[in-house]
Amino acid sequence: MSQSSGKNHVAVLAFPFGCHPWPLLNLASKLASAAPDVRFSFLNTAKSNQKLSATSGAHLPHNLKSYDVVDGVPEGHVLTPGNPLEEVELFLEAAPESFRKGMDMVVAETGQQKITCILNDAFLVFGCDLAADMHVKWVPLYVPAPYDLSAHIYSALLHETYAKACGGGEAHGNGGAVGDLNPIDKTLDAIPGLSVMRFGDLPPEILQGNHSNSSSIFARTLRGISDVLPRANAVVMNSFQELNSTILTDDLKSKFQDILYVGFLTLIVPTPPLPPSHSDATGCLPWLDEQKLTSVAYISFGTVAAVPPHEFAALAEALEASCVPFLWSLRENFKAFLPNGFLERTRKQGKIVPWAPQAHVLSHKAVGVYITHCGYNSVFESIVGEVPMICRPILGDNKMNGRMVEDVWEIGVRVEGGVFTKKGMVKSLELVLGHDDQHRRRMKEKIRDLKELVVKAAGPDGIDKDKAQTVTTKIQNN
Ligand code: UDP
């Protein structure tokens, strides 16, 4: 790599789980292109760095380089299958020290070019203290939606209100009915901009509060967000301000020193024409080329979420019964949950891959519906592709996103009863792909309006260069 000669050196610290590393690397790439004299060092675990380079294939600017840091898993330790949180906890336990050592290594490698700013995933709340100890700027990126950030900022109030609604005691997952409305169904009227959400839509760690699950570092980390983000020089949002209500954005603005909306960092806008996909190793796009217009159901639950085994089976049965062509991004270990003989019987009807170039898939004209867990990035990729959704929220912010999709934006339907059943899914597929033209037409109109907003907000070059420039002024010392 050619060396950057400027004095500013930004250490970019990744949270190496779920979708989180992609938006951060994309942001770092855009900033590095906008500020060619600034050096960017992207620190991430080896496993996550490998996945990033295998799936994005993007060419990094000359002044951005990736480095591996240790993952916190002790040598010889075997991770428990089916417990993804274990890896997260081991990583977080070791992370402040791993990143400190990683930054020392980078500074040594670059001929003592000191770090001048830490840009990190906002889930790494210790970035605040690291930056303070090093007397450098601190700029976190918040990857989930602004309404999810708001829920975390008000987590203490939400927990307290919910506990009271449950009868004064400690809040529990499903709440107890008081009066005629179950607390889980009550709207969040006390929080600016969140009145459309219900307690039941909140990420579970918010309802659990400070007392339950306190041994989980991940839960404690998320609860730290409200304490540390107000200390950041600026908080960068993976969103466009234009897509959120004024009441929500004004309130968030009042909480932080500065808040910068850079747009969706995994989106490919404008479309069409699409830039070539770097990662279609499994041939999804040529397969889609052979399918009829808006006929295909695309299925993916993102990078971590999974439904219980019987729901995988019910979904498969519904796909088979409805004869809808399908493209399913399904991690290898879940194939065992499919009904006997399903793979052979549906060989002509569908295609199952371990990873799909999703943003490209959702922008392909053959895709007619997206069966989704309502991950935040996935929802907006679907909007840009003008694909209505069948929602089966699973974890984290999924239910809040699902609420927006069905009730606010009206661009999708939640699966009947909240879980996959053969009968419910056949019905949902019929509703979104079938003959009820009016319902489908209305969803398509709404989704087109929303896409227009996104494309306009992104500007003529996709994610607006001005937005990247605004962030680069924040991360540089004058
Ligand atoms: N993704 C992909 N191919 C797949 C599955 C997922 O490219 O086969 C990408 C998807 O396009 C999205 C990200 O992984 O950008 C998932 O992020 P999201 O916020 O939707 O869900 P999470 O994984 O965080 O639950």
Boltz pocket constraint, residues with backbone or C-beta under 6 A from the ligand:
constraints:
  - pocket:
      binder: B
      contacts: [[A, 18], [A, 19], [A, 20], [A, 266], [A, 300], [A, 301], [A, 302], [A, 303], [A, 304], [A, 305], [A, 329], [A, 354], [A, 355], [A, 356], [A, 357], [A, 358], [A, 359], [A, 374], [A, 375], [A, 376], [A, 377], [A, 378], [A, 379], [A, 381]]
      max_distance: 6.0
